[in-house]
Amino acid sequence: MYNLLKGKRGIIFGALDESSIAWKTAERVHEEGGVFVLTNAPASIRLGNINALAEQTNSQVIAADATSVTDLENLVDQAVEILGGKIDFVLHSIGMSVNVRKGNHYTNQNYEFTEKGWNVSAVSFHKVMQVLYKKDAMNEWGSIVALSYMAAQRVFPDYNDMADNKAFLESIARSFGYFFGRDKKVRVNTISQSPTATRAGTGVKGFDGFIAFAEKMSPLGNATADDCANYALTLFSDLTKKVTLQNLLHDGGFSNMGVSQEVMEMFE
Ligand SMILES: NC(=O)c1ccc[n+]([C@@H]2O[C@H](COP(=O)([O-])OP(=O)(O)OC[C@H]3O[C@@H](n4cnc5c(N)ncnc54)[C@H](O)[C@@H]3O)[C@@H](O)[C@H]2O)c1
């Protein structure tokens, strides 16, 4: 290990179980000397096993529904107190679509579900940043990262309304990132991650097909949750101080492929 995050304090959203990208990131941040509080929605804390991760990483869990500004204010106040100072890094690893969960086709959405989905998956990122910004709770040269997916730019039919939520999320990263950069010297980026076998990932219809397709298309193969954790670390570290307002493609090369020989062979 390199002690890349020694002395840094953070908040990690979204560790549900061992497969979660946030879980892997918390483990790696801990190994690199960073300290943090873990947070998730109350129902997810009951459903998953975040307390085991907290024990393993010597951290505390604070429940917060990321759509509730009151919960987020309480979370940030408590995090600063528990960790003993302002925050250096934040991971927003949250996504959920009720239309996906209920199996509603993209052309047949229930708009109450649509609103709930964009609130949880995108607007929550704005809320997290607005609370941190107003409370002046981030240290200079801090780093805020959220997770996105390529369906924000390109059509993946079964990704459903999550595609729109991710486009919204990426836009918020740029728009808020401008003010956070200018006023507080804090950087804001999204990582556009390969399909990954997690609770949220496998909930998407046709997941097995598109993870296998992406694997065959990508010259380096799909990026795993562990790979994603490592990439997030670099963005939290002081080695990437001037990277901001970016949607960073972490996908084994998938996004720049037209077609691969492996995929061509399936049609010849
Ligand atoms: N798995 C993939 O294929 C993939 C690919 C690209 C991007 N992503 C993104 O990565 C992020 C993490 O997802 P994951 O794949 O690790 O799955 P996951 O299911 O482990 O994590 C999703 C998390 O969102 C949390 N969440 C849902 N509603 C919430 C709320 N109201 N308040 C607070 N937290 C809430 C869940 O409790 C869960 O911990 C998501 O943004 C997801 O869209 C995933």
Ligand as a Chemical Component Dictionary entry (heavy atoms), coordinates in Angstrom:
data_LIG
# 
_chem_comp.id                   LIG 
_chem_comp.type                 NON-POLYMER 
_chem_comp.pdbx_formal_charge   0 
_chem_comp.three_letter_code    LIG 
# 
loop_
_chem_comp_atom.comp_id 
_chem_comp_atom.atom_id 
_chem_comp_atom.alt_atom_id 
_chem_comp_atom.type_symbol 
_chem_comp_atom.charge 
_chem_comp_atom.model_Cartn_x 
_chem_comp_atom.model_Cartn_y 
_chem_comp_atom.model_Cartn_z 
_chem_comp_atom.pdbx_ordinal 
LIG N1  N1  N 0  -23.264 -2.125 -11.206 1  
LIG C1  C1  C 0  -23.106 -1.568 -12.394 2  
LIG O1  O1  O 0  -23.167 -2.213 -13.447 3  
LIG C2  C2  C 0  -22.827 -0.083 -12.468 4  
LIG C3  C3  C 0  -22.237 0.453  -13.634 5  
LIG C4  C4  C 0  -22.014 1.820  -13.695 6  
LIG C5  C5  C 0  -22.380 2.626  -12.623 7  
LIG N2  N2  N 1  -22.949 2.073  -11.504 8  
LIG C6  C6  C 0  -23.329 2.943  -10.411 9  
LIG O2  O2  O 0  -22.562 2.668  -9.275  10 
LIG C7  C7  C 0  -23.257 3.140  -8.123  11 
LIG C8  C8  C 0  -23.237 2.073  -7.043  12 
LIG O3  O3  O 0  -24.011 0.970  -7.418  13 
LIG P1  P1  P 0  -23.542 -0.533 -7.206  14 
LIG O4  O4  O 0  -23.465 -1.124 -8.558  15 
LIG O5  O5  O -1 -22.382 -0.615 -6.299  16 
LIG O6  O6  O 0  -24.855 -1.201 -6.540  17 
LIG P2  P2  P 0  -25.368 -1.269 -5.029  18 
LIG O7  O7  O 0  -26.761 -1.784 -5.142  19 
LIG O8  O8  O 0  -24.425 -2.037 -4.207  20 
LIG O9  O9  O 0  -25.368 0.264  -4.543  21 
LIG C9  C9  C 0  -26.429 1.156  -4.754  22 
LIG C10 C10 C 0  -26.611 1.877  -3.429  23 
LIG O10 O10 O 0  -27.561 2.954  -3.517  24 
LIG C11 C11 C 0  -28.118 3.051  -2.212  25 
LIG N3  N3  N 0  -29.333 3.863  -2.169  26 
LIG C12 C12 C 0  -30.500 3.649  -2.846  27 
LIG N4  N4  N 0  -31.412 4.567  -2.480  28 
LIG C13 C13 C 0  -30.798 5.389  -1.563  29 
LIG C14 C14 C 0  -31.224 6.528  -0.833  30 
LIG N5  N5  N 0  -32.464 7.034  -0.946  31 
LIG N6  N6  N 0  -30.345 7.118  0.018   32 
LIG C15 C15 C 0  -29.096 6.627  0.163   33 
LIG N7  N7  N 0  -28.632 5.553  -0.525  34 
LIG C16 C16 C 0  -29.481 4.935  -1.365  35 
LIG C17 C17 C 0  -28.402 1.586  -1.903  36 
LIG O11 O11 O 0  -28.739 1.380  -0.551  37 
LIG C18 C18 C 0  -27.117 0.945  -2.327  38 
LIG O12 O12 O 0  -26.197 0.916  -1.260  39 
LIG C19 C19 C 0  -24.654 3.547  -8.607  40 
LIG O13 O13 O 0  -24.664 4.932  -8.864  41 
LIG C20 C20 C 0  -24.760 2.772  -9.908  42 
LIG O14 O14 O 0  -25.721 3.327  -10.793 43 
LIG C21 C21 C 0  -23.155 0.736  -11.400 44 
# 
loop_
_chem_comp_bond.comp_id 
_chem_comp_bond.atom_id_1 
_chem_comp_bond.atom_id_2 
_chem_comp_bond.value_order 
_chem_comp_bond.pdbx_ordinal 
LIG N1  C1  SING 1  
LIG C1  O1  DOUB 2  
LIG C1  C2  SING 3  
LIG C2  C3  SING 4  
LIG C2  C21 DOUB 5  
LIG C3  C4  DOUB 6  
LIG C4  C5  SING 7  
LIG C5  N2  DOUB 8  
LIG N2  C6  SING 9  
LIG N2  C21 SING 10 
LIG C6  O2  SING 11 
LIG C6  C20 SING 12 
LIG O2  C7  SING 13 
LIG C7  C8  SING 14 
LIG C7  C19 SING 15 
LIG C8  O3  SING 16 
LIG O3  P1  SING 17 
LIG P1  O4  DOUB 18 
LIG P1  O5  SING 19 
LIG P1  O6  SING 20 
LIG O6  P2  SING 21 
LIG P2  O7  DOUB 22 
LIG P2  O8  SING 23 
LIG P2  O9  SING 24 
LIG O9  C9  SING 25 
LIG C9  C10 SING 26 
LIG C10 O10 SING 27 
LIG C10 C18 SING 28 
LIG O10 C11 SING 29 
LIG C11 N3  SING 30 
LIG C11 C17 SING 31 
LIG N3  C12 SING 32 
LIG N3  C16 SING 33 
LIG C12 N4  DOUB 34 
LIG N4  C13 SING 35 
LIG C13 C14 SING 36 
LIG C13 C16 DOUB 37 
LIG C14 N5  SING 38 
LIG C14 N6  DOUB 39 
LIG N6  C15 SING 40 
LIG C15 N7  DOUB 41 
LIG N7  C16 SING 42 
LIG C17 O11 SING 43 
LIG C17 C18 SING 44 
LIG C18 O12 SING 45 
LIG C19 O13 SING 46 
LIG C19 C20 SING 47 
LIG C20 O14 SING 48 
# 
